[in-house]
Amino acid sequence: MGTVTAVSGVNNRSVLIYEIVGTVFIIILGSILHFTFEWSGGNLVVGAFSAVNESVWEHLKLVFWPALLFMLIEYIPLKRTANNFAFSKTIGVYLMVIIIPIVFYSYTAITGKSIFFIDISTFVVAVIIGQLLSYKLLTYRKLSENLNRVSLIALVLLGLAFVLFTFYPPQLPILRDPNTGKYGIPQ
């Protein structure tokens, strides 16, 4: 039985395997990044890529950086066998980063409190949905190359925001640590 191919000869099975592996990779590395800043003794470089407090914003780094790293890992094997690579991965990452706060603020508005199990489940479901959408776009027909260029810019801007707001956090509720009421790196 041969592999299934989609539009433009994309090998769906190969892309699907990468996206499944990527899902597991993002979940595991993201879970580890929750603790690496503390484990490092507060190393500022580690803090740029890890959660430095318990704010929703800092927890979004836990999907962003692992997803970006896996994107770089899978680029070489998939660049010639998948379509819309940068666009697909950027849309998947942005979806993950959007789902988490929407679900968090929605359920906490109803319950009045954060529930650890729901937070973890939201993280996992957001990664799965982001990777699934990424898979769909990677196996979709070839779109404009301009989408890939704009997507890379959007990805870089989000990464810069994560690093910049670690050290110079705007006083926005999404960046406020609910435990301490402070923003950014704990003093």
Beta strands, then each sheet from edge to edge (+ up, - down):
end
